[in-house]
């Protein structure tokens, strides 16, 4: 529902043929099952290095943190509505209490995801008088509607995900 899908990890027929070829090329008593495991591991390693798979995993992980980052940005937005993107992730990590360790890079990807998912509430725009980018928050939007939307996304994609565990979005 949110864009990129993770491709299937294992195509049994293709891998069985590759394992049979490997077994024929090896001399000695190597079992077909051992060759199959080697071919499967190679395919999984190749799949893990695929840029689309990496992006999909990062996006899925971001949905787990989206509610917590949203709540923290809401608290920060009580004071001002524009934040430099180079310092905002550090401020969010310092202000928020995540149940798991999250890096500033992960927070940055969640902020980009928030801008995609809730454009009526926030946007990432270039700064007017510098080369940086700013994270803009609209204070005129009904926060309860945005919170419900984000909580629904986090619930359906990651089972409730990082931070808010079974809290209602009210």
KAJO-V537314 format. One record per backbone hydrogen bond with DSSP energy under -1.0 kcal/mol. NH is the residue of the N-H (numbers start at 1). CO is the residue of the C=O. If there is no record, write none. Layout:
BEGIN
((NH/CO) (NH/CO))
END
This chain:
BEGIN
((15/11) (16/12) (17/13) (18/14) (19/15) (20/16) (21/17) (22/18) (23/19) (24/20) (25/21) (26/22) (30/28) (35/31) (36/32) (37/33) (38/34) (39/35) (40/36) (41/37) (42/38) (43/39) (44/40) (45/41) (46/42) (47/43) (48/44) (49/45) (50/47) (54/50) (55/51) (56/52) (57/53) (58/54) (59/55) (60/56) (61/57) (62/58) (63/59) (69/65) (70/66) (71/67) (72/68) (73/69) (74/70) (75/71) (76/72) (77/73) (78/75) (79/76) (80/76) (83/135) (85/133) (87/84) (88/84) (91/87) (92/88) (93/89) (94/90) (95/91) (96/92) (107/103) (108/104) (109/105) (110/106) (111/107) (112/108) (113/109) (114/110) (115/111) (116/112) (117/113) (118/114) (121/118) (122/118) (123/136) (125/134) (127/132) (134/125) (135/83) (136/123) (137/81) (138/121) (146/142) (147/143) (148/144) (149/145) (150/146) (151/147) (152/148) (153/149) (154/150) (155/151) (156/152) (157/153) (158/154) (159/155) (160/154) (161/158) (170/168))
END
